[in-house]
Amino acid sequence: MKLKISNIQFIILIACILVPCLVHAQPGLGADDVDDGVPIDGGLSLLIAAGVGYGAKKIKQRKTKDKKETSL
């Protein structure tokens, strides 16, 4: 049984090495479409706003927790 597991692991290893060599996600150097910029759309700004809101909430919770502990 151990021999079969090592054979499967070997096949997966070879596949992981060979597949990136066979698959090309980007066009070659002669491509006419040149798009150097990455678009920053509303999704990224929403994630940033959510992070800022979450951080503000945590800071407020920590301040109220500290006030309760000092008043006791």
Number of C-alpha atoms within 10 A of each C-alpha: 5 7 8 9 10 11 11 12 12 12 12 12 11 11 11 11 11 11 10 10 8 8 8 9 7 7 9 8 7 7 8 8 7 8 7 6 6 6 8 8 8 9 9 11 11 11 11 12 12 12 12 12 12 12 12 12 12 12 12 12 12 12 12 12 11 11 11 10 9 8 6 5
